[in-house]
Amino acid sequence: MQDYNYVWADCFEITLELSCCKYPPTSELQQEWENNRESLLVFIEKVHIGVKGFVRDAVTGAGLENATVVVAGIAHNITAGK
């Protein structure tokens, strides 16, 4: 689903695995949080790096639907929504 959403919906999803144990005991959850807290918070802070906004017509200022945004050196174009 992650690949599909990235290619077709311009949505970047991730899965974080904090332990090799799929179902850690409840007694270990606090330690898992403490082990990964700082890394998770730094990751969350990085969410807003990049370009965001609206694609608008240069003359009228009206929003442009389905406009393709191309960045040199990046092989994945983004298509604006409605």
N, C-alpha and C positions, 0 to 999 in steps of 0.2 A: 504494500500500500504506500510505503514511503516513496518509492521510486515513481509510482504512478502520480502521486500528488505533486512531486517535484516537477515532473515533465509536463503534466497537463493542467495543473491548478496553481503553479507557481507558489506552492506551499512546501516549505522545508521542514520535514518532521525528523525527529531523532529518537533514538531509544538509548537510555542510559542504564547501564548495568553496573551496579555498585559493588557487587560481590559475585563470587563464582557460585554461590548458593542461591538457587532460584527462590526458595522459601526460607529465609533465615528465621530462626526462632525470635519470638517477640522480645526476649531478653537481650538480643544482640542489636536490635534496631537503633537504639540510642547511640551505640558505639559506631554503627555504620553512618549515622548522621554526622557525628563528630568527625569521623575520618574524611568525610566528603563535603562538609559544609562550605568551607572556603572555596573549593573548586566549583561547586554548584553556584554559589553567589557570583563569582567572577564570570562564569558562563552566562548567567542571566544578564549581567551588566553589558555583555557584548552583543546582546540581541539587536540593539539599535544601531550597530555599525553598518554603514552602507548608505544606499540612497532610498528615500521614500518620499512619497508625495503624489501629486496628480499630474497627468499628462493633459495639457491644455493647448488649444489652438492659439497661435501667436497673435492673431489679429483680434478674434472675438473673445478669447478667454474661456470659451466653452470647453467642457471636458471632452476628451476624445476616447471613444470606446474602441477596444481591440487594437490600440496603437502598439506597435512593436518597439521595444526599447533595446537597442544594440549597444554593447560596450566593447570597444576594441580590446582584444586579448582575452576575452571571455567567450567561450564557445556555447553559451546558453543564453538565448534571448528571452526577454520577459514580455508578455503581452498584457497590456493594461486591461483592467476590468471595466465594468460599467460606471 
